[in-house]
């Protein structure tokens, strides 16, 4: 009877640890997502107020460069989101 009780206590503790680990993982993912959204919003706000240019060509080049920078950031975020096992990269 005492052994069974100890087994149950051990199982409950193991389950609790597993749930805590899952919660920590979810918290990490939420924090990461929150940071990505904040960066995205900051970039959009920055792009909504572009500087004034004297020449039309400079303005076009600026917009193009901003779009390229945004695409690079999106691609980098996409690559970070992909989980690649460490031994697969070797």
Secondary structure in CASP SS format (residue, H / E / C, confidence):
PFRMAT SS
TARGET T0000
AUTHOR 0000-0000-0000
METHOD secondary structure of the structure
MODEL  1
X C 1.00
X H 1.00
X H 1.00
X H 1.00
X H 1.00
X H 1.00
X H 1.00
X H 1.00
X H 1.00
X H 1.00
X H 1.00
X H 1.00
X H 1.00
X H 1.00
X H 1.00
X H 1.00
X H 1.00
X H 1.00
X H 1.00
X H 1.00
X H 1.00
X H 1.00
X H 1.00
X H 1.00
X H 1.00
X H 1.00
X H 1.00
X H 1.00
X H 1.00
X H 1.00
X H 1.00
X H 1.00
X H 1.00
X H 1.00
X H 1.00
X H 1.00
X H 1.00
X H 1.00
X H 1.00
X H 1.00
X H 1.00
X H 1.00
X H 1.00
X H 1.00
X H 1.00
X H 1.00
X H 1.00
X H 1.00
X C 1.00
X C 1.00
X C 1.00
X C 1.00
X C 1.00
X C 1.00
X C 1.00
X H 1.00
X H 1.00
X H 1.00
X H 1.00
X H 1.00
X H 1.00
X H 1.00
X H 1.00
X H 1.00
X H 1.00
X H 1.00
X H 1.00
X H 1.00
X H 1.00
X H 1.00
X H 1.00
X H 1.00
X H 1.00
X H 1.00
X H 1.00
X H 1.00
X H 1.00
X H 1.00
X H 1.00
X H 1.00
X H 1.00
X C 1.00
X C 1.00
X C 1.00
X C 1.00
X H 1.00
X H 1.00
X H 1.00
X H 1.00
X C 1.00
END
